[in-house]
């Protein structure tokens, strides 16, 4: 690790105050030009008051052995590929050397990076949503004149979509402006209205571990603030609670798929095209009959038959029949509730009525064809069967005209048949148009106003955008690390990839609403898939993932350089969709969770962890069935059993759940994401502890150096602007704390003991006052009750 100590000659010798601060930044380029183990520099202050300061730079050793000269460039090579240059930016690095149990050197490099995906994916999602909402507006506006009831529903849809489109266009414009100068959203901006689609403090945390006898091993974790809508706040709870309030409203609409809605619009388009064409051919048939030309008469009749076949094929759809039955059910329901609607859309329909309509259409055409054949001289008893008609009076009338009309007046014989055909077609069109209008309106309404007010929909889209950006960044890092792993690539196209979210939110106060937002955001990621495509070039812009599809079925297209893309399995190169399997485990660890466990309710967290445990079991079972040879699959069951027992155990701040879930995720080559309120204090503590545990369990880090390694990594986070809330020393700046300086005014910790091992007691939250206050509050309540009882006795 590189240590920089600033000494002020004005401060007296031997005074600890002369050591001002510890700076964390890479000095690799500077030390490369020096052969000495220690370098001294002189710095001039800009105020020219204390213009001479001495800076000493050295390589602190654990056992005196330095890494080889050619090892440092290899550390960065992995993250300097074209794909990583497009995904990561603004990197800060740290290099450590620790000692293993057998006294060997363990070289550890960690790099924290920002990502342009923080802004690029939210902008793309907003564009997709704007386009989708615009299409829905166009769909309902093309329905033409509707009854007052359905026209009111259409007005609600138009108002809902127009409000969201205006809001999203404003947000998109702001993001285009802000993304020019930055690709990062700090925790101080999480209340900004126009940044709600952007994840807070999104970073990639990469650790590379290199031993003398093995190549580098990489560990990735994505850290970001819990996906939540801070601008709307949490006065009425988060998304899970808010959506539950609109469950009854959602059930009042039928859910039709996108395919069914498309079929309905296709039927409406066919009706609009074929009905005028059929009526025009019928008129032409009457006109030609005046000429007494059998050839032309037969030609028009054949054309009418062909168009009628298209008409029958377009309208005789099972979707028309089923939607008419749904209309009938709604009619009966409204009638039972005392709601009377006499509009044509709410008339009573049944299956026999629809069959009668089609029978009349078919038989009226058959009558016309029979009359044309008779007029051509083929009168060999080929008259329409009167029993085929469902309407007896119409049948009798047609039979009279066919048999008794003068043979020389062709038009008089065809006229009643043509009129009947028009009436039958008009009735079939009216029924089909009613049914398909019902489908389109119900499909659009179920996707818009049925999901709740516009603010609720905007909240859901915003938190989903934050989770999507983080998950996509993690997928790209994991994909880049596994491009040469054939089993991992097989796992992608057969099972998909596991994305494990680790939450550190408490179940008390506003963080309950944040957790509810996060639960819905993670669940919505289940509708996202990835697809690998060949990039146009290796320029960063051409290697950025792109979003396609619609809400609920989004596809993230991930471009890869041509040389990399050609090495993929055939299914992945063919565009096979890679499913995303998200799970969320949450364990609150701060002082608010202490209050929640003593005086509040933790049932939300318990249900969440149980559901996520079951989802994780399903994924692992599927992986074992489809990729039985995958590394580590056979050893998962013991860990899954331990996780299940740990989830069922009612224990305060049971962080074992998080450790086991993270371990299983790494065994199945999944994506790891860690979140707290702002991804600073709690998140940094969790990540650094996990990194040291990995060094201890997988790389034989000496137990005597565990606390030292954890302390160094946490002080590094302090220099990066994280974990400031874990120190109680006043006047602390984001530049950090001196390596040998100990924080003052330490308070009792509310974190689990494993998060603050011996030697790292400085990294704690001060909560003694909170604990004392809570006990005093309980004591005050008891005394108040005693006073009231004594008063009324």
Helices and strands as residue ranges (DSSP letters): E 2-7, G 16-18, E 19-22, H 28-32, E 38-43, E 53-59, H 71-77, G 78-80, H 82-87, E 89-99, E 105-114, H 117-141, H 148-178, G 187-189, G 193-195, E 203-211, E 214-223, H 239-245, H 247-251, H 258-289, H 294-315, H 318-336, G 344-346, H 351-375, G 386-388, H 392-404, H 410-447, G 449-451, H 454-481, H 486-494, E 497-503, H 510-524, G 525-527, E 529-534, G 540-543, E 546-550, E 553-560, H 562-565, H 570-573, E 578-586, H 591-599, H 603-626, H 636-648, H 656-667, E 671-675, H 681-699, G 703-705, H 706-719, G 724-726, G 753-755, H 768-792
